[in-house]
Every structure is written in C-alpha cells, then in structure tokens.
C-alpha cells in the first residue's frame, strides 16, 4: 500500500456559481463528492492510506468524513491531531487531514505534509480530476524508470471545432479533436526525496517540477484512456452525465 496525497485546499473560484461556499472536492458527482470517487479509485488498487492537504472549506471536508463516512463504515481518521477509529466489514480507509492554509501554493502544501509522509514512495494528485487510470501500471512504470518523480500525461479535447484553412477555404473540419500535445494529468508518483526539492511559496507545477525536468528526474507516463478535470460548472455537469452513462472511471464494484 502506497500513501496517497490529495491536494484539497484550493478555492475553486471557477466553480463558485455551482458550489457556492462548498469546497470543490465536495461537489457531487452521481450523488457523491468528487473526492470520494477519487479515493474509491485508489482504494480499489489497494491504496487506502490518504493524506489530505486542506485549505479552503477545511471544516466542511472534515465534517463530511466524520458524519458521512466515519459513522457509516470502516475508517481511521486523524484530524486536528486526534485519532479515531471505526471498524467495519470492508478494509478501512486511513485518512489524515492536515490544514495547510487558505492561500498556500501547492508546492508548499505538499512540503507541510512532510511529517505525515514516512513512506519512501507516495502518490500525489488533485481533488478535481477523474480517470480510468491503471494505478498499478503507473506505479510499476515509476519504479522501472527509477527517477525521483513521474507525472501522468494526457491529451485533452479541444472544446471547439478545428478548421484547417487554405486560401480562404476549409480543407478540413474536426469537431473537438484531441490536442497533439501532452498535458499534465495531475496523477504523480514521488519518491520522498522530492520533498527536498520543494520550497515555501512555490507552486508544485512551476519551480519544483521544472527543476526535476531540467535534472532529468521527471518520468512521463502516457495515459490514453478517459480523463477529465472539473474546473467549471460545465465540467461538473459533464461528469454527472458521464456517471449516468456508465462512469468510465468507475473501476470498483458496489
């Protein structure tokens, strides 16, 4: 079992018209918070030790875990330096919630989790993306590459029709094609030594990952399947439609 860090502290300003004051990790997809879907995905692959970096909406996220999950099933919770356990029929989730500040950059949030990360290798992801990613293959690839970090790369659809134009005439028309470039899919595997690369005040996606890439220590795992990021109410509506149509990220059985 490899620990899973989930960055849950952002304000999610582009989601505000749908979520109101509710933090983005609690926006429901198919009646459950997107954060639950993400954690269920990792737990299905045997990774049930979670460390959540909280910020905006921390109290609401704590309340959800205690009232909706702890009281209903198998869970070990560590929040506000208190440890509480509940045992049930299913293998338990171990969830540590750490308040990392309202406006703390992602790199610094991860750095603040260092006292709670004693494993040599851990996953890192955001609380707003879902994929049918094979986490076993991702972890095996990371270990095979032998580098400090691995990032999952995905190709996004262009949200518009794309025209190829020549002499004022359309040579081709493609509705929402996939980009030819690979982008950060938000699923990482890090060796603990990555924490030495972090510094206060930095975004993970800027200085630290740029330095790792420059040092040849950032591997890339290409994911060709389903991937979606929930940045806007339109994205949330699309994920809810996808849930009703079969939820391609749902790798678990009820």
Beta strands, then each sheet from edge to edge (+ up, - down):
strand 1: 3-7
strand 2: 28-29
strand 3: 32-33
strand 4: 49-54
strand 5: 75-79
strand 6: 82-86
strand 7: 93-99
strand 8: 121-126
strand 9: 129-131
strand 10: 149-154
strand 11: 161-166
strand 12: 169-175
strand 13: 183-191
strand 14: 218-222
strand 15: 227-229
sheet 1: 6+ 5- 7- 4- 1- 8- 13+ 10- 14-
sheet 2: 2+ 3-
sheet 3: 9+ 15-
sheet 4: 11+ 12-
end
